[in-house]
Amino acid sequence: MKTIDDLGVAGRRVFVRADLNVPLDSGAITDDGRIRAAVPTIGRLAEAGARVIVASHLGRPKGAPDPRFSLAPVAGRLGELLGREVAFATDTVGESAKSTVGALADGQVAVLENLRFNAGETSKDDAERGAFADSLAALADVYVGDGFGAVHRRHASVYDLPARLPHAAGGLIATEVGVLRKLTDDVERPYAVVLGGAKVSDKLGVIDHLLERADRILVGGGMAYTFLKAQGHEIGASLLQEDQIPAVQGYLKRAEERGVEFVLPVDVVAAAGFPDLSTKAPSEPVTVAADAIPSGLMGLDIGPRSQELYAAKLADAATVFWNGPMGVFEHPDYAEGTRAVAQALIDSPAFTVVGGGDSAAAVRILGFDEEAFGHISTGGGASLEYLEGKTLPGLAALED
């Protein structure tokens, strides 16, 4: 896989497929982590005299312009972080894109409007997707793939476009792949994995893969209750994917056979209903045993004894991968489990990787110093699929 060091970029139009898919609230960016992660590659190209064309998706528009998902505020924030003016094209491959790119001088940067405003970006039809890739290719001379959070998608700007232009991986993708190799090919042990989030079905593939590699798997979040139910425990009104119980029971059995330690909560913080996240109004949480959650109560976080247990299980690890919060961290009454895991990673001498998505957001929202972790990934889904051993289309497209 070539890097930008292998490309001559001065005076050339360089198309950078970034991942600027940031959360917005009424048009305001609430977490700019992915923009900041894209800055080093974009800035380096601009400093080298490239005419930089930045493209990304944002949200899930339905293949047509939708002002709720405009990249205009992202372009503004990118300019602030780069310390230079960033032009903005109000379409993807139309007259605005052509004129904006055509006006770039060496060292200048432009952002195209949301790629998913064009149906060809995500089309399952090869011809439609290819036609959109052709239009994007006409804007540029060189392609740099740097949107790690999108490399698991077979989309026009991720998969088809690199085949049409000289291409290389940006610094962010090179870093992400290097880190993930440390979690798959060259792991220092003990290797502990912390998995959370709402649905166990989202993590089945990675659990299956990690059972062959990890020494210890700690489970929290909404997915923990399906595991507890699979062990025959009462989980009250907690989140349950009943159809996944047979698969979970199979994983627990395999873990025992292979000597992989599976760690589940011993207590949980529960309430009579889901908290109000819009106002974060105080609720009425109670701490109960994880194996006997009363009827009508919903588990919303791991409890204090579980927090101590998880910290102890991480203290002697040499490698830790964490993906998924331990509870409803967006509400202060149910954030302590996620906070405790984050702190345990900081306190550990291990090489620690936070696997993107909600985990990365939690680190920032809860006020932790990102530099205190070994690596914070920009791609939750992409990281998981890599760890599952899947071929990621966006990475395959960058290989020569």
C-alpha positions as CSV (number, residue, x, y, z in Angstrom):
1,M,0.0,0.0,0.0
2,K,1.6,3.3,-1.1
3,T,1.6,6.3,1.1
4,I,1.5,10.0,0.2
5,D,5.3,10.0,0.4
6,D,5.2,7.9,-2.9
7,L,3.2,10.6,-4.7
8,G,4.3,13.8,-6.3
9,V,1.5,16.2,-5.2
10,A,2.8,19.7,-5.8
11,G,0.6,21.5,-8.3
12,R,-1.7,18.5,-8.6
13,R,-5.4,18.2,-7.7
14,V,-5.4,15.7,-4.8
15,F,-8.8,14.1,-3.9
16,V,-8.8,13.2,-0.2
17,R,-11.5,10.9,0.9
18,A,-11.8,11.8,4.5
19,D,-14.3,10.7,7.2
20,L,-15.8,13.9,8.5
21,N,-19.0,12.3,9.6
22,V,-19.4,14.3,12.8
23,P,-22.5,14.6,15.1
24,L,-24.5,17.8,14.6
25,D,-27.1,19.4,16.8
26,S,-29.2,22.0,15.0
27,G,-26.3,22.5,12.6
28,A,-23.6,22.8,15.3
29,I,-20.8,20.3,15.6
30,T,-20.9,18.5,19.0
31,D,-17.8,16.4,18.6
32,D,-15.0,17.5,16.1
33,G,-12.8,14.5,16.8
34,R,-13.0,13.1,13.2
35,I,-12.2,16.5,11.7
36,R,-9.2,16.9,13.9
37,A,-8.0,13.4,12.9
38,A,-8.2,14.4,9.2
39,V,-6.2,17.6,9.7
40,P,-2.6,16.2,9.6
41,T,-3.0,14.6,6.1
42,I,-4.9,17.5,4.6
43,G,-2.4,20.0,6.1
44,R,0.6,18.1,4.9
45,L,-0.7,17.9,1.4
46,A,-1.5,21.6,1.3
47,E,2.0,22.5,2.7
48,A,3.4,20.3,-0.1
49,G,1.7,22.5,-2.7
50,A,-1.2,20.2,-3.6
51,R,-4.6,21.6,-4.6
52,V,-6.6,19.6,-2.0
53,I,-10.2,18.4,-2.6
54,V,-11.7,17.0,0.5
55,A,-14.8,14.8,0.3
56,S,-16.8,12.9,2.9
57,H,-20.3,11.7,3.8
58,L,-22.2,12.9,6.8
59,G,-25.2,11.1,8.2
60,R,-27.7,9.1,6.1
61,P,-29.3,11.3,3.5
62,K,-31.4,9.4,0.9
63,G,-29.3,10.1,-2.1
64,A,-30.5,13.7,-2.5
65,P,-29.6,17.1,-1.0
66,D,-30.8,17.5,2.6
67,P,-29.7,20.7,4.4
68,R,-29.7,18.8,7.8
69,F,-26.6,16.9,6.6
70,S,-24.7,19.7,4.8
71,L,-20.9,19.7,5.3
72,A,-20.9,23.5,5.3
73,P,-20.3,23.7,9.1
74,V,-17.6,21.0,8.8
75,A,-15.8,23.0,6.1
76,G,-15.8,26.0,8.5
77,R,-14.4,24.0,11.4
78,L,-11.7,22.4,9.2
79,G,-10.6,25.9,8.1
80,E,-10.3,26.9,11.8
81,L,-8.2,23.8,12.6
82,L,-6.0,24.2,9.5
83,G,-5.5,27.9,10.1
84,R,-6.3,28.6,6.5
85,E,-9.3,29.5,4.3
86,V,-11.2,26.4,3.1
87,A,-13.5,26.8,0.1
88,F,-16.9,25.0,0.0
89,A,-18.6,23.6,-3.0
90,T,-22.4,23.4,-2.6
91,D,-22.6,20.2,-4.7
92,T,-20.5,17.1,-5.3
93,V,-19.8,17.0,-9.0
94,G,-21.9,19.8,-10.4
95,E,-21.1,23.4,-11.4
96,S,-20.2,24.5,-7.9
97,A,-17.7,21.6,-7.5
98,K,-16.2,22.2,-10.9
99,S,-15.8,26.0,-10.4
100,T,-14.6,25.7,-6.8
101,V,-11.9,23.1,-7.7
102,G,-11.0,25.0,-10.8
103,A,-10.3,28.1,-8.8
104,L,-7.9,26.4,-6.4
105,A,-4.3,27.5,-6.4
106,D,-1.4,25.4,-5.1
107,G,-1.7,24.9,-1.3
108,Q,-5.4,25.7,-1.2
109,V,-8.1,23.5,0.2
110,A,-11.8,22.9,-0.8
111,V,-14.5,20.7,0.7
112,L,-17.2,19.2,-1.5
113,E,-20.8,18.9,-0.4
114,N,-21.9,15.6,1.2
115,L,-21.1,12.7,-1.1
116,R,-24.3,10.9,-0.1
117,F,-26.4,13.7,-1.7
118,N,-25.7,11.7,-4.9
119,A,-27.4,8.3,-5.1
120,G,-24.4,6.9,-7.0
121,E,-22.2,7.1,-3.8
122,T,-23.9,4.2,-2.0
123,S,-25.6,2.5,-5.0
124,K,-25.5,-1.3,-5.1
125,D,-25.5,-1.0,-8.9
126,D,-21.9,-1.2,-10.2
127,A,-22.7,1.0,-13.2
128,E,-24.4,3.8,-11.2
129,R,-21.7,3.8,-8.7
130,G,-19.0,3.7,-11.4
131,A,-20.6,6.7,-13.2
132,F,-20.4,8.7,-10.0
133,A,-16.8,7.7,-9.5
134,D,-16.0,8.8,-13.1
135,S,-17.5,12.2,-12.3
136,L,-15.4,12.5,-9.1
137,A,-12.3,11.3,-10.9
138,A,-12.7,14.2,-13.5
139,L,-12.1,16.7,-10.6
140,A,-8.7,15.3,-9.6
141,D,-5.3,14.0,-10.6
142,V,-4.5,11.8,-7.6
143,Y,-6.5,10.0,-4.9
144,V,-5.6,9.7,-1.2
145,G,-7.8,7.5,1.0
146,D,-7.8,8.7,4.5
147,G,-11.4,8.0,5.8
148,F,-10.8,5.0,7.9
149,G,-14.3,5.1,9.3
150,A,-15.7,4.4,5.8
151,V,-13.2,1.7,4.5
152,H,-15.6,-1.1,5.3
153,R,-18.1,0.4,2.7
154,R,-18.2,-0.6,-0.9
155,H,-19.0,3.0,-1.9
156,A,-18.0,5.0,-5.0
157,S,-15.6,7.4,-3.3
158,V,-14.1,4.6,-1.2
159,Y,-13.9,1.6,-3.5
160,D,-14.4,2.6,-7.2
161,L,-12.6,6.0,-7.3
162,P,-9.1,4.7,-6.4
163,A,-9.1,2.4,-9.4
164,R,-9.5,5.5,-11.6
165,L,-6.6,7.5,-10.3
166,P,-3.1,7.1,-9.0
167,H,-3.7,6.4,-5.3
168,A,-2.2,6.1,-1.8
169,A,-3.2,5.8,1.8
170,G,-3.2,8.9,4.0
171,G,-1.5,9.1,7.3
172,L,-4.6,8.3,9.3
173,I,-5.3,5.1,7.5
174,A,-1.7,4.1,7.7
175,T,-1.8,4.7,11.5
176,E,-5.1,2.8,12.0
177,V,-3.9,-0.2,10.1
178,G,-0.7,-0.3,12.0
179,V,-2.5,-0.2,15.3
180,L,-5.0,-2.9,14.3
181,R,-2.1,-5.2,13.2
182,K,-0.9,-5.0,16.8
183,L,-4.3,-6.4,17.9
184,T,-4.3,-9.2,15.4
185,D,-0.8,-10.2,14.1
186,D,1.6,-9.2,16.8
187,V,-0.3,-9.1,20.1
188,E,1.5,-8.6,23.5
189,R,-0.2,-10.7,26.2
190,P,-2.2,-10.8,28.3
191,Y,-4.7,-9.5,25.8
192,A,-7.9,-8.1,27.2
193,V,-10.9,-7.0,25.3
194,V,-13.8,-4.8,26.6
195,L,-17.0,-4.9,24.6
196,G,-20.1,-2.8,25.3
197,G,-22.9,-1.1,23.4
198,A,-26.5,-1.9,23.0
199,K,-26.8,-5.0,20.8
200,V,-24.9,-8.3,21.1
201,S,-25.8,-8.9,17.5
202,D,-23.5,-6.1,16.4
203,K,-20.5,-7.8,18.1
204,L,-21.1,-11.5,17.2
205,G,-18.5,-11.6,14.4
206,V,-15.8,-9.9,16.5
207,I,-16.5,-12.1,19.6
208,D,-16.2,-15.2,17.3
209,H,-12.9,-14.0,16.0
210,L,-11.5,-12.8,19.4
211,L,-12.3,-16.1,21.1
212,E,-9.3,-17.4,19.1
213,R,-7.0,-14.6,20.1
214,A,-8.0,-12.8,23.4
215,D,-7.1,-14.0,26.9
216,R,-9.9,-12.2,28.6
217,I,-13.2,-10.6,27.3
218,L,-15.1,-8.2,29.5
219,V,-18.7,-7.5,28.5
220,G,-20.9,-4.5,29.6
221,G,-23.5,-2.2,28.1
222,G,-26.9,-3.3,26.9
223,M,-25.4,-6.4,25.3
224,A,-24.4,-7.8,28.8
225,Y,-28.0,-8.6,29.6
226,T,-28.4,-11.1,26.8
227,F,-25.3,-12.8,28.2
228,L,-26.7,-12.8,31.8
229,K,-30.0,-14.2,30.5
230,A,-28.1,-16.9,28.6
231,Q,-26.7,-17.9,32.0
232,G,-30.2,-18.3,33.3
233,H,-30.3,-15.0,35.4
234,E,-33.3,-12.7,35.8
235,I,-32.7,-9.4,34.0
236,G,-36.0,-7.6,34.7
237,A,-36.9,-5.1,31.9
238,S,-33.3,-4.8,30.6
239,L,-32.5,-4.9,26.9
240,L,-32.6,-8.4,25.6
241,Q,-32.0,-10.0,22.2
242,E,-33.7,-13.3,22.9
243,D,-32.9,-14.7,19.4
244,Q,-29.2,-14.4,20.2
245,I,-29.2,-16.5,23.3
246,P,-28.2,-19.7,21.6
247,A,-25.2,-18.0,19.9
248,V,-24.2,-16.4,23.2
249,Q,-24.4,-19.8,25.0
250,G,-22.2,-21.2,22.3
251,Y,-19.6,-18.5,22.8
252,L,-19.6,-19.0,26.6
253,K,-19.0,-22.7,26.1
254,R,-16.2,-22.1,23.6
255,A,-14.6,-19.6,25.9
256,E,-14.6,-22.1,28.7
257,E,-13.1,-24.8,26.5
258,R,-10.4,-22.5,25.2
259,G,-9.5,-21.0,28.5
260,V,-10.7,-17.5,27.6
261,E,-12.0,-15.7,30.6
262,F,-15.4,-14.2,30.1
263,V,-16.2,-11.4,32.6
264,L,-19.8,-10.2,33.1
265,P,-21.2,-7.6,35.5
266,V,-21.8,-8.7,39.1
267,D,-23.9,-5.7,39.9
268,V,-25.7,-3.1,37.7
269,V,-27.2,0.4,38.1
270,A,-30.9,0.1,37.2
271,A,-34.0,2.3,37.0
272,A,-37.7,1.9,36.2
273,G,-37.3,3.4,32.7
274,F,-34.8,4.9,30.2
275,P,-33.5,8.3,31.3
276,D,-34.3,11.5,29.6
277,L,-31.2,12.3,27.6
278,S,-32.5,15.6,26.2
279,T,-32.7,17.3,29.6
280,K,-30.5,14.9,31.6
281,A,-32.9,15.3,34.5
282,P,-32.1,13.4,37.6
283,S,-33.6,9.9,37.7
284,E,-33.9,7.4,40.5
285,P,-31.2,4.8,40.0
286,V,-30.7,1.8,42.3
287,T,-27.8,-0.7,42.4
288,V,-28.8,-4.3,42.3
289,A,-27.2,-7.7,41.8
290,A,-26.6,-8.5,38.1
291,D,-28.0,-12.0,38.5
292,A,-31.3,-11.0,40.0
293,I,-32.5,-7.7,38.5
294,P,-36.0,-7.1,39.8
295,S,-39.0,-7.2,37.5
296,G,-39.7,-3.7,36.1
297,L,-36.2,-2.5,36.5
298,M,-33.9,-1.9,33.5
299,G,-30.1,-2.2,33.8
300,L,-28.5,1.0,32.5
301,D,-24.8,0.7,33.7
302,I,-22.4,-1.6,35.4
303,G,-22.4,-1.1,39.2
304,P,-19.6,-0.1,41.5
305,R,-18.5,-3.7,42.3
306,S,-18.3,-4.5,38.6
307,Q,-16.3,-1.3,38.0
308,E,-13.7,-2.5,40.5
309,L,-13.8,-6.0,39.0
310,Y,-13.2,-4.7,35.5
311,A,-10.4,-2.4,36.6
312,A,-8.7,-5.4,38.3
313,K,-9.0,-7.5,35.2
314,L,-7.4,-4.8,33.1
315,A,-4.6,-3.9,35.5
316,D,-2.2,-6.7,34.4
317,A,-3.0,-6.6,30.7
318,A,-0.3,-5.8,28.1
319,T,-2.8,-5.1,25.3
320,V,-6.4,-3.8,25.7
321,F,-9.0,-3.1,23.0
322,W,-12.2,-1.3,24.1
323,N,-15.3,-1.0,21.9
324,G,-18.6,0.1,23.3
325,P,-19.7,2.0,26.5
326,M,-20.7,0.2,29.7
327,G,-24.0,2.0,30.0
328,V,-26.0,5.1,29.0
329,F,-23.0,7.4,29.5
330,E,-24.8,10.3,28.0
331,H,-26.7,10.7,31.3
332,P,-24.7,11.5,34.4
333,D,-26.5,8.9,36.5
334,Y,-25.3,6.1,34.3
335,A,-21.8,7.3,33.2
336,E,-19.7,5.9,36.0
337,G,-19.2,2.4,34.5
338,T,-17.9,3.9,31.2
339,R,-15.8,6.4,33.2
340,A,-14.3,3.6,35.3
341,V,-13.3,1.6,32.2
342,A,-11.7,4.6,30.6
343,Q,-9.8,5.4,33.8
344,A,-8.6,1.7,34.0
345,L,-7.2,2.0,30.5
346,I,-5.3,5.1,31.5
347,D,-4.0,3.5,34.7
348,S,-2.9,0.4,32.9
349,P,0.7,0.1,31.5
350,A,-0.9,-1.8,28.5
351,F,-1.0,-0.7,24.9
352,T,-4.6,0.6,24.9
353,V,-6.9,1.1,21.9
354,V,-10.3,2.7,22.0
355,G,-12.2,1.3,19.1
356,G,-14.0,4.4,17.7
357,G,-17.7,5.1,17.7
358,D,-19.5,5.6,21.0
359,S,-16.4,4.7,23.0
360,A,-14.3,7.5,21.4
361,A,-17.2,9.9,21.9
362,A,-17.5,8.9,25.5
363,V,-13.8,9.6,26.1
364,R,-14.3,13.1,24.9
365,I,-17.7,13.8,26.5
366,L,-16.5,12.5,29.9
367,G,-13.5,14.9,29.7
368,F,-10.6,12.5,29.4
369,D,-7.3,13.5,27.8
370,E,-7.1,11.6,24.5
371,E,-3.3,11.5,24.6
372,A,-3.6,9.3,27.7
373,F,-4.7,6.4,25.5
374,G,-2.5,4.4,23.2
375,H,-4.8,5.1,20.2
376,I,-8.3,6.3,19.7
377,S,-9.7,4.9,16.4
378,T,-11.9,7.0,14.1
379,G,-13.7,3.9,12.8
380,G,-15.9,1.8,15.1
381,G,-17.5,-0.4,12.4
382,A,-14.3,-0.5,10.3
383,S,-12.3,-1.5,13.4
384,L,-14.6,-4.3,14.3
385,E,-14.7,-5.7,10.7
386,Y,-10.9,-5.7,10.5
387,L,-10.8,-7.6,13.8
388,E,-13.3,-10.1,12.4
389,G,-10.8,-10.8,9.7
390,K,-13.0,-9.4,6.9
391,T,-11.6,-7.8,3.7
392,L,-12.3,-4.1,3.9
393,P,-13.2,-2.8,0.4
394,G,-11.6,0.6,1.0
395,L,-8.3,-0.9,2.1
396,A,-8.3,-3.5,-0.7
397,A,-8.7,-0.6,-3.2
398,L,-5.6,1.1,-2.0
399,E,-3.4,-2.0,-2.4
400,D,-1.4,-2.3,-5.6
